[in-house]
Amino acid sequence: MAIRDRGKKKSQFAFGMPELIKSQRDLWRDTVRIVKSIVDEYEKWRSTISG
């Protein structure tokens, strides 16, 4: 008599839901994002004069 374990097949769809994939992708993008400072006009002007 064969054991028919469908637990894995049933749960695979949960990992393929579009909302879950999008949220995981957004989370990954936020973790690898480099925080850059905001440069205002004065800092741009000052960097062109000094260098």
C-alpha positions in Angstrom: 0.0 0.0 0.0 1.5 3.3 -1.1 1.7 6.3 1.3 0.3 9.3 -0.4 1.7 12.4 1.3 0.2 15.4 -0.4 1.2 17.8 2.3 4.2 19.2 0.3 2.2 19.6 -2.9 -0.6 21.5 -1.1 1.8 23.8 0.7 3.9 24.7 -2.4 1.2 27.0 -3.7 1.4 29.2 -0.6 5.0 30.1 -1.6 3.9 31.0 -5.1 1.2 33.5 -4.3 1.9 36.9 -6.1 1.3 38.9 -2.9 3.9 36.9 -1.0 6.4 37.0 -3.8 6.0 40.8 -4.1 6.4 41.4 -0.4 9.5 39.2 -0.2 11.0 41.0 -3.2 10.3 44.4 -1.6 11.8 43.3 1.7 14.9 42.1 -0.2 15.2 45.4 -2.0 14.9 47.3 1.2 17.6 45.3 2.9 20.2 45.8 0.1 19.3 49.5 -0.4 22.2 51.9 0.2 21.2 54.9 2.2 22.4 58.0 0.5 22.3 61.5 1.9 20.3 64.2 0.3 22.5 66.8 -1.4 21.1 70.2 -1.5 22.0 73.0 -3.9 24.5 74.6 -1.5 26.4 71.3 -1.2 26.5 70.9 -5.0 27.8 74.4 -5.4 30.4 73.9 -2.6 31.7 70.7 -4.1 32.2 72.3 -7.6 34.2 75.1 -6.0 36.4 72.9 -3.8 37.1 70.2 -6.3 
